[in-house]
Amino acid sequence: MCINDNQVIYRSRVEYDGLVKAVTITIWVGILALDTFIIYITVMEFIQEAPPLIPLVIFLLTSLTIGILVITYLLSPREYQLTRNAIIIKKTIGTIRIPYKAIKSIEIIRKLPGKGIRLWASGGLYGFFGLFYFKDYGKVKVYVTNRHKVVLIRMKDDVPYMISPKDPKEFLEKLGEVAGIKAKA
């Protein structure tokens, strides 16, 4: 059997933890309620003599807020894959490739560190993803949807990654089989 370098050997769908679900639902409800309120106030205020810019303002505001929700979803992690040469983080738009040869070490950590600074990241809407700074790890590229199932990938010459496969132990076992990389105990 011939396996090409990009063939997916193992895949793990994302799994949202309770906080991610709560934050995502709360933000959706809040933004939709805000949009509805602004549209209602605007229509009631200008029902008889609507300035020509009011429909444009309503459209732009609604587009912006819904756009934030949609773009964040499109950039969030959807699946983690193992191929012959790399760990792949699949997003609806885009893919992140972590070559095995660039990995220094890999380990399961108890949970996503609680005290971190978002440098350029989403902090709960569809997960925690983007560039973070944590006291114990420094800058980290985070693609986590479940804070309690975190795998830390330390790189030889780059910023480390954190991901959250559905079953971290199984993910690391398969990684060992595919790439010969053994997790730290």
N, C-alpha and C positions, 0 to 999 in steps of 0.2 A: 504494500500500500504506500503510495507516494503522498506526502503531506507538504503542501506549499507553505511558504513562510507566513502568508496572511490567513491561512485557514484557521478558523476558530476551533480550538481543541476543548475549551471549557468556557462556560458563560454563567454569570451570576447576575440576575436582575436586581435592581435596587429595592430596598425595603425601607419605608418611612417609619421612624419612631413616633411616639405620641406627640412630642414637642413639635416636630416638623409638621405633622398633620394639623395640630392646633394653630400654629403660626400661619400656615398656608390658608386654612379656612378663615381665620380671623382677618387676615389681610384682604382676602377676596371679598368677604362680607363688608368690611370697612370701606374699601375702595368703591364697591358698588353702591353702598349706602351714601357715601359722600357724593358720588356722581349724581345719583338720583336726587339728593337734597339740592345740589347746586342747580340742576336742571329745573327742578320744581320752583325754587326761589326765582330763578331767572325768568321763567315763563310767567309766573304770577306777577312779578314786578313790571314786566314789559308787555303784558298781554294785549294792551290796546295800542301802544306805540313802540313796537320793538325796533331799536336801532339796528341797522343792517349788519353790524358786527356781532350781535348776540348769537345767532346760529353758528357763526364761525368759532366764537369763543367756546360754546358748548361742545362743538365737534372736536376742537383741539384738546380741551380738557379731558373729554371722554377718551379720545384716542391715546393721549399720553398715559392716563392711568391704566387703561386696559393693555396698552403696549408694554408697560412695565411688567405686568403679570405674565403676558405671553412671552416676551423676550427672556425673562428669568426662567420660565419653564423650558424654553428651547435651549438654554445654556446649561441646564442642570444635568447631572449624571443620570443616565437611564440604565446602563448595564456595564459590568466589568467583564472583560474577556481575557483569556490566555490564548496566545497564538504560539507558534514555534519560536519566535524571537522576541516577543514583547507582551507586556500587560497593556491592554487597551481599555481606555475609559471612553465609552460611547455616550455621546450627547445627541439630542435630536438634531442639533446643528453642530457639527464638528466632532473630532475625535482627538484624544490625547494618547500618545504612544510613549510607553516607558520601556526602552530596550533592556533586556535582561543584562546585557554586558555593562550597562551603566549603573546597575544596582549594587550598592555596597552591602546592605543588610535589610532584612525584613522581619517584622515582628508584630504580634497582636498586642495592642495596648488596651488597658481596661476600658477607657472611654475617651471621647474627644475632650481635650483639656478645656475646663470651664472658663478660665480667664485668658482670653485672647483678644487681640485687636484685629479688626477687619481692615486690611490695607486696601483691598479691592475685591469685595466679596459679597455674597448673599449670606445673611446670618439667620437662616431659618425658613425662608420662603422656598419651598421645594427642596430643602436641605441646606447644608453648609458647604459652600463651594466658592473657590477663588483663592486669593492670596491672603493668608492670615499671619500674624506674629504671635507666637506663644513663648512664654518665659523659658520653658525647659527645652524648646526645640528650635527657637529662632523663627525665621520665615519658613512657612510651609504652604505648599499647594494642596488645598483641601478639596476633596470630592466625596463628601460624607452625607448620607441620608439617614443613617442610624447611628447616633452618638455612642451607643453601647456595643457596637461591633466594628471596631476601628483597627485597620492594618496600617502600620507605619512603614513606609518604604524609604530608607535612607539611600541617597545617591552618592556615587563616588565623587562627582564634580559639580553637583547642582543642588538646588533646594529640595528638601525631602517632600514626599507626598503622603497624604492620608486618604484612604479609601474605606468604604464599608460594604464589602460583599455580604450577601445574605447569610452565608455560613463561613466565617473567617477561617476556621480550622480546615474545612474541606478545600477552600480556596488555596491555602498554603500547602496542603497535601498535593493537590494537582499541580501547583507551581513547582514543587519539588520533583514530581514525576516528569514534567515537561521540560523544565530548565535546569534541574539539578540544584536549585537554590533552596537551601535549608533555612527555616525560620529560627530566629534566636529564641531560646527558651525563656 
